[in-house]
Amino acid sequence: MPHRHRLVTLSISLALALIATVLLLALVQNWSAQAQSYVQPLEPQILVTMNNLGLYGARLDDQNGIRVDAANNLVYVCTHGVYGLYRSTDLGKNWSPLTGTLGGCRSMDLDATNQIVYYAQDNVGVARSSDFGLTWQRILTPPEEDDNNSSFSTRLIVVDPITPTTLFVGTSGGENTIYRSEDDGVTWQHSQFSANGVDFSAMLDTLTYEIVVDPSDSRYVYAAVGTGEIESQDRGIYASQDNGLTFRRVLSDSYGLEMGLIANRRGTLFATANKKYYRSWDHGAHWEQIHQDSEAQAGDFYSLHPTLTDTLWINGWRSDDQGDTWIRTGFLAPVVHPTITDTYYLWRPYGIARSTDAGAKWEDVTQGLEEVQASRISVDPTDPQRYFVVATGGLASTADDGAHWIFPLLPEDYLDVRIDPQVSQTVYLTNFGWPLVFKSTNGGLDWDQREIDEGLGSYTAVHQIVFDPENSQIAYVAVSTEGPPEADHFGGVYKTENGGDSWLTTSLYDVPVQTVLAVDQQTLYAGAMNPWNDDQKGGIYKSSDSGATWQHIGLQGLPIRLVEGNPQDPETIYAGAMRDGLYISHDGGLNWEHKLEEYDPWSLVVNPDDPDNLFIAVDREIQVSWDGGETWQLYYQASETEGAPRVLYFKPAPPTTSRQASLPKATLLVGNSRGLYRMEPVSEYRLFLAIVQRH
């Protein structure tokens, strides 16, 4: 009897539990349906965590972007990125952004005596700060746009070292070359220019390469000026004897690419033009050629030693006797700390380096410079700790999930990187410029290159490389070209069957292809742009025979930036059109649904743990879907000082062991204009809880 009583009690308990569970599920579904409308107004940052993976760096114009304030133990660096200006309080070991600048720094200068910082910001103007860069005041803005100054840009800001309330601003693209202020930027006037007795102060399409104030006598101001016409007779070095009110040309340069200029404390003037070095002892009245650098590239780097008055650097050369003799240094002209003279700072394409032993050894000092644009990611499927990133300034790699980086593994800018899914030591890299594919068979230590097609010309982009899902010796690349006169055609899809040793065009030819997708060994999709507004060029193409033939299957005329598939359904295709949202097909491209209209999609990924869970980077947002793309919700939104997401990548979960209690989840990586970040995906249940807690 007691035994049967216990059975009855247990049955009643189970029934009650079942009823409670059903009611709870119904209640949760009702709450979830109500909560959907609350997603958009939420502050999305409360739902996600963005962790910087330490890929630091920045793009600087030249050594003019580095300034040392020795009196206040500060170092500044001027970058092209989101923040624009950074400051270090430990000689460059660590950097912090000055958030009031909001990006685009082209040049900066200091009035250390009065603790004033100035910076020039592309086509925005010039700003000043009197509290070491914490707050800013705009002191010069571009003139009203018209046909003559629509490309106006402030390139240089220079402070008179003797009278620091006198400022000079060098510009490009406007009617006047140099602006001058005698009252710390309250009022401005234009400098007057002449050559051979002819006044041409209102030069159009001018370009100010450099402005130098004689440090011993600021009546003398010099400017290196170019024009849009490379062979213009107005190009050259100009000198002023009235503190920049008027300039006359003292050295002509009709054919030089870029010009450099520097003046030391003894009134000696040095200039570079067309790979030649010149010197003047009399403020530019007479010149002598003192050196020729046949290996010089466009752009000149030059600096003076702060205490050794006979020492200067130009490009990769150093002179200790005011230019009489020159020796190779192995590095470009450094910025020398004014008081700690063994400490040098050096411009790099990806940031800044520092030497504490007068240039004998160098180390990168980029910690905190969040200005690296991460645009492509490839993770080793056998070792998720190891991956490559295409970034501003070169290719980056890590073997320990971002704890340490090799950057740049290769310099220059690239477009795509892919690890061979079957042979993980084999890595492919594509570029813009000459149509090349680079290949490494030892994990990126050494690289070989193969030209795809001589007929493509020198303005070609190899946007993407994908592998045959069954045989990685077979791969495809998406190619487009801007179409210079020497080009035979405008791109297409190219194929290799021997691991990249040789490439052949498929029948998709003379089409500017931006992206390609290999669904299986037979089925390929390609997305094409239409940069010439040719309705026949854009849209989606499909091949069902490994690229032997192609059909234009839809979205004709649209500029397609991305094409992705769903690993669980080969008939489902996602296509992103520039500034026109997302298109989804569930029947292999026969029909398309339009989603996220008016958004500008950049990257889309499918969660490998849940094929209905999609993430897409659009504009400055990441949107998420849990139903295969039918509906979308705001997941993350970047602020003005945060990088807009441009590439998404799911890093696969590490291999499991029998001791693990649960399967690890894949990790979402996000690349933006500030670097590479790890973002933990929020499940629908966690998102629901966050919504309930907020409301």
N, C-alpha and C positions, 0 to 999 in steps of 0.2 A: 504493500500500500504506500509506504513512504516513497518507494522507487517510482511508482506511477505518478505520485504527486510532483516529484521533481521533474518528470517528463512534461507534465502539463504546464508547470511553471516555466520551463525552458521554452516550450512552444509559444506560450504567451509573450515571453520576452523577445523571442525572435520576430514574432509578428509585429510587435510594437516597434522594434528596431527597423523593420522593413518599412513600415508606414512612415516613421520619422525620416528615414532616408529619402523616400519618395517626395515627402513634403519639402524637405530641405533642398533637394535637387530642383524642384519646381520653383522654390523661392529664389535659389541662386540664379536659375535661368531668367526669372523675372527681373531680378536686380541687374543681371548682366545686360539684358536688353535695355533697361533704363539707363544703365551706366554708359552705353555707347555714345550717347549725345554729349557726355561730359569730357570726352577724350580731348577734343580740340582745345577747349579753354585752359586745360591744365598746363602748368609749367612743366614741359617735358623733361627737364633736367632731374626732376625728383624721381623719375622712373629708371634712369640709366646712369651708369658710371663710365666716364671716358678717362682711361688711364693712358698717359703718354708713354710710349715704349722707348723713348730716349733717342730717337733718330733726329738729332739736332743739327742745325746748320742754317745758313742764310745766304742770300745773293746780294753782293755789294757791287757797286759800279767800279770802284777802284780804291786806292789807298786814301782818297779824299773822304771816304766814309768812315775813317777811324780818327778819333780825336782823343787826346790825353789832357785831362785837367790835373796837373801835378799838384797844384796848391790844395786841392780838395780830395786828392787820392781817388779820382774817378776816371774811368775810361768809357767812351761812348762809341757805338757802332751804328752806322746808318744803313738800313737794309731796304729791299724792295717789297717786303712782305706785309702781313696784316697789321702789325704794330708799327713797323718802320724804324723805330729808334729804340735802342737798348742801352742799358747802363750797367757797368760793373764797379763794385766797390772793393774787389780783391785782385786788381791788375788783370782782369779778363778771365779768371778761372771760372766764374759763374756770371750769368747775365740775367737781368730782369727787364721786362718790357716797360716802356713809358707809355701808358695806355692812352694818354691824351693826344697822341700824335696821329693815330689811326692810319698808318700805312703810307707806302709810296715814297719813302725818303730817298732823295737823289743826292743831297749834299748837306753838310752841317759845318758849323764853325762855333767857336767859343770866344766869349769875353770873360776870361777866367777872373779878372780883377773884380768885376762887378757881378760875377756868378750868373751870367746870362748865357743861355744856349739858344742857337738859331738853327732852324733846319728848313730846307727847300723841299717841297713835296710836289713833284711832277707838275701836273696842270692845275694844281690847287693854289699854289702860292708859297709864301714864306711865313713861318710862325716863330715866335720868341717865347722863352720861358725864363723867369727870374728866380725860380726855386729848384734849380737843377733838373728841370724837365718834368716836374710833377703836374704843373698846369701850364696852359698855353694860350697865347693871344695871337691872332692872325694879324700880320702887319703889312702884307702885300698880297693882293689877289690879282688874278689875270684880268686883262681888259675885257670888256664886253665882246662876246664872240661875234665875228663877222667873217667875210671871205678871206681877210688878211691874217687873222690870228686864231683860226679854229683849231690849230695844232699847237698853240702856245704852251710852253712848258718851262718851269723854273728849274734850271739845271744846277746852278751854283749859288751859294751864299758865302761871302767873304767879308770878314771883319778887319777894318784897318787896325793893325797891331799898335799903332802909336796913338790914334784917336779912335777908340772903339765905338763911339757913337756914329761913326761914318761906316756905312754898309754898302756893299756892291752885290748886285744880283745879276747873274748871267742867265740868259734865256735862249730858247730856240723856238722857231716857228712863228714868231711875231714880227711886228714891224720894227722893233727896236732891240738892239743887242744887249745893252747893259742898262740897268736901273741903278740909281745912286741916291742914297739918303744921308743927310748930315745930322739928322735928329733922331737916330735910333729907330727909323722906320715910320715916323709920324707922317712925313711927306717924302715924295720921290720925284726925281727928274731923270730925263734920258741923257746919256752921254752922247756926245757928238763924234762922228767918225769921218775920216777923210783919207784918201789915198791919191797920191800924185796931184794934189791940189783940188781934187773933186770931192765934194761933200756927198756922202751917201748914208746919212744917219738913219734914214727910214728903210734900211735894208729888209727885204722880204726873205722868209725862209732861212734865217740866219741860225747859227749854231755856235754857242760860246763853249769852247773846250776848257778854258782855264782863265782865271783872273788872279794876278799876283800883285801884292803891294810890297814895294821895296821896304824891308824891315828896318833899314837905317834912315830912310828919308821917304816918308809917305807921299810926298809930292809926286813921286814916280809910281805909276800904276801901269801894269802891262796886261794885255789880253790876247789870247789865242782864239781867233775867230774864223769860222768856216761858213759856207753857205750850202744850200741844197745842190748847187752845181759843183761837182767835185773839181772841175777844171776852171772854176770861176777865178777871175783875176782879183776878186775882192778878198780871197782867203789870205791868211797870213798872221804875223805877229804885229800887234799895235801897241804903241807906247803913249803914255800921257805924262805931262810934266806939271799938271795942275790938279792932282789928286782925282783924276778921272772925269773931269768936266769935258775935256776934249781928247780925242785919240787920233794919231796918224799912223799909217802903216810904216813899219821899219824893216820888215822881213816878209817877202812874198813867198807864198807856197801855192802854186797853181795845181799841183798834182798829188800832194800828200793825202793820205787817208785820214789821219788824225794828228793833232799837234799837241806838244807838251811844253810847259813853261815853268821856270823856277828862277828865283833871285835870292842870292845869299846876302849875308850881312855886310859884305864889302862892296855892295852895289853892282856885283857881277851878275849878268843875266845869262841863263842857259835856256836853249830852246831845242825842240826836236821837230822835224818835219820830214816826211818821206824817207824814214829810216836813217836820217842824218842828224848828227848832234852839232849844234852851233853855240858859240860863246860871244858875248859882247862885254867889253870893259867900260863902255861909255853910254850906258842906259839905252842901248839899242841903236845908236847912231851908226855903228860899224859892227860887222859880224865876221867871224871866221869859222870854218868848219873844223871840228876837232875830233870827230869820230864818225864811223859809219857802221851800223849794225845790220848786216844783210839778213839776219834771221828774225828781226823784229816783226811782230804782228801788229795788226791794227789796234791802236790804243797804247798810250805811253804811261809808264809808272816812274815817278821821280820823287826824291826826297832829299833833305839836308840833315846832316848830323847836328844836333842842338848845341854841342860844345866844340866839336872839331870843325872849325870854320872852313877848312880846305876840303872837307870830305862831303861828297854827294853821291847819290845813286841815280841811275837812269836805267829803267828796265832791269836787265840782269847784270849790269855793270856797275863797278864802284871806282871812283877816283878819289885819291887822297891829296891831289895837288891842283884842285880847281879845274880839272878837265884836261890837263896835259897828258896824262897817261891813264889807262883803264885796265881793270882786271875783271875777269868773270867771277861772279859770286855764287852762282847756283840757285839764286832766288831773286825775285823781283824787288823793287825798291821798298824798303821797310819804313814804318813809322817808328822813330826812336823815342823812347820815354825821355822827357826833358831833364829829369833829375836822376833816374835810375838808368843810366845810359847803356848798360848791358842788356836791357830789356827791349826787344824789338817786337813789333806787331806787323803781320804780313797779310795782305789780301789773298784770299783763295776764291776759286769759283763757287765754292759751297760754304764759305764762311770766313774764319779768321784763324791764323796760327800765331804762336808766340814763341820767342826764344829768350832765354834768360842768360845766355852766354854769347851775346853779340853775334848771333846767327850761326853758331857752330852746330847746334841741334834745334829742331823745331818740334812743337806739339800743337795739335789742333785744340783750340779753346772755344768750343761751341756750346758748352753746357748751358741750357736755358734759351738758346736761340731757336725759337719755335717758328721757323720760316721755311721749312723744307716741304715742298709740294710733293706728296706721295701720290703717284698716279697709277701704278700697277703693282700687284703683289702676286708672288707665287710661293707656295708652301710645299715643302717636301712631304709627299703623302706617307712616306715611311718614317719620317722624323719631324713631327709638327713643331719642334723647337727651331728648326732650320728653315729660313726663308730668305727670299730676295725681294727687294723693293726698287722700282724705278722711281727716282726722286730728282728734285731740282739739283743739278750739279753732278749727277752721275748715278751709278748703280750701287746700292747698299746691300749688305748681307749680314745676317746674324746666325749663329749656331746655338744660341742659348735663349731663344724667345725674347730677344731685345735687351738682355742684360748687357751685352757688348755688341758693338757694331764695327764693321769695316766699311768706311765711307770716305771717299768714293772707292769702291772696288775697281770701277772703271770711271774715268771722268767723262764729261760732256753729258748731254741730255739724250735720253732714249725714250722709246714708246711702249715696248712690251717686253716682259721677261717670263719665260716658262721653264719649269723643271720637267724633264722627261718623266712621265708617270711610271715608266717601266725600268728606267736606268737613272737613278736619282742623281748620279754624279754628272749627268749630261744636262746642260743648261743652254737655252737659246735666248737671244737678245735681238731686238729689232730697233731700227733708228729712223730718224728723219734726215733728209739730205740726199746722200747717194743711196740707192736701193740696196741695202746690205742686210744680211742676217749673220749675227755672230754666234759662234758655238763654242762651248767649253766641255771637255770630257773629263775634267778633274775638279769638278765642283766650283768652277769660277776662278781658278788660279791662272789658267792660260786660256787664250781665246783665238779662234780661227775665224775668218770671215769669208763669206761667199756673196758675190754680186748676183742679184736676181735677174735683171734684164737690162742690157745696155741701152735699149730704146726708151727707157723710162725718163731719162734726163736727171738733172741734179736737184730737183725740187720735189723729191718723192718721199712719201711717208709709208713705212711698212708698219701699219697700225697694230696688227695682232697676229699671233701665231697660235694654232690649235693642232692637236694630235688626233690621228685616227684612234678611236677608242680601243681597238684591238691590237694595233701594230704601230708603235711610236716611231718606227722608221718612216712612216708616212705622216706628213704634216702639211698644213695649208697656211698661207699668209694672206691677209687682206692688205691691198696696196692701192694707194691713190696718189695722184700727182696734180700739182697746180697747172701743169700743162704749158711749160715754156716752149718757145718756137722749135727747139730741137727735139722735143718729145714726139715719139711716134704714136703714142696712145696715152690714155689717162688712167691706167691702173687695171685692177681686176683681182682675181683669186689665182694664186700660184701654188704649185704642189711639188713636194719632194717625195721620192720613194726610196731614197738612200740616206736618210738621216741628215738631210741638209747639205750634202755634198754638191748637189746640183738642183736647180729649180726650173720648172717648165710652167708655162701659162696653161690654165684650163680654158675652156671655151667661154668663160665669163671674162671678156676682154674689152678694153676700151670703156670700162665702167669704174668710177672712183669708189672703190669698196672700202668701207670703214671698219667692218666687223664681219667675222665668219664664225659659224657654229657647226661642229661635226656631231650629229646626233648618234649615228652609227657608222659602219663602214661604207654604207651606200649613200646615206642621206646627209646633205649639207644645206645650210642656209647662209645667205650673205646679205648684209645690209649696206646700201649705197647712199652716199650723199648726193646732193645736186648743187654744188657751189656756183654753178653758172645759171641757176634757175631753169634748168632743162628738165621738163617734166618726164622725159624718157630716161633720165639717169638715176633718180632716187628710187627708194622703195626696197622691197624684199625679193630676192632671187632664191630659187631652190634647185638642187640637183639630186636626182635619185640614183645616180650611177657614178658616184665618187668623183664628180666634177667633170665628167666627159661631156655632159650637156647640162644646160641651165634653162629655167623658165622664170620669167618675171611674173610672180604670183600675187602681188598685191602692194598696197600702200604706195602706188605709183606717184612719183614726184616729191614724196616726203624725204627729208634728210634723216636717214636712219643712223643713230649713234650706237645703239646696242642691240644685240640679238642673243637671247638666252633660251635654254630649254629647261624642261622639268625632268629630272632623272627617273621619276616614276611613271611618266607618261610621254612617250616619244612624239605624240601628236600635238602636245601643248607647247606653243612657242610664244615668247614674250619679245616684243620689239619696241624700243624707245626712239621716238622721233624728236629731233631738236626743237624745243619750244612748242611741242604739240602733244606731249604726254605719252602714255603707254598704250600699246595695242596688244591684245591677247587673242590667240587662235587656239582652238581645241581640236582642229581637224587638219593639221599640217599646213596651215596657211591658206585654206580655201576661203574662210570667213574670219573676220576680225571684229573684236569688241574694243571700243575706245574707252580708256580709263584715265583718270588723273589729267583731264583735259587742261590745256594751257600751262601745265608744268613743263619744266625742262629736265628730262631724265639724263642721268650720267652713268649710273651703275645699278644693276639688279642682281640679287643673289637669292638662291633657294636654300633654306635651312636643311642640311643633310639629315638632321634628326626628325624633321617634319616637312615633307614636300609641299604641304599646303601653307607653310609659313614663309612668306616672302618679305624681303626688305629692298627698298629702292631709294637711291639718293636722287633727290630732285631739288633744284634751286638751292636753298640753304637748309634743307630739311632731309630727314630720313623718315619715310612712311613705311608702315608695316601692314601686312595682310595675313590673316589666319585662315582664309578660305580660298587660297589659290589665286588671289588677285581680284576677286569679285568686289570686295569692299576694302577700303584703306583707312588707316588712322595715323594721325601724327605720332611719331615715336621720339623724334629728337629734332630740335631746331637750333641752329647755330646763331649766336649773337653776332653783332658787328665786329667784335674783336676775336671771334672764333672762326676757324677756317670752315668754309662751306664744304660739305662732304662730296668727294669726287670719285672715290672708288671704295667698293665694299667687297669683302672676301671672307668666307667662312674657313677658318683654320680648323682642319679635322681634329677630332679628339685623339689623344694619345692612345696607344695600344692598351687594352685592359689586361688585368691579371685576375687570377681566381680569388685573390684575397679582397678585391675591391667590392664594396657592398652594393654599388650601383654603377651604371655605365656613365662615364664622363660625357659631357656635352661639347659640341663644337663651339668655337669662340668666334665672334664676329669682329673682324679687323676693319677699321675705317681709316682711309687716307684722305687728308685734306691739305689745305695750303699751310698748315702749321705742323705737319708731320704725320706720324702713324700712331693710331690709338687702338686700344683694346676696349671693346664695348660688350658688356655682358647682356645677352638677350633677355628680355623680360617675357616670361610666359604669359599667356592670356589670363591665367588665374591670378598671377602676381599683379598684372595690370589692373584686373578687377578689384583686388584688394586695395591697391593704391588709390583707385577712384573712390571706393567706399570710404577710405580713411580721410580723403580730402573733402568729402561731402557728407 
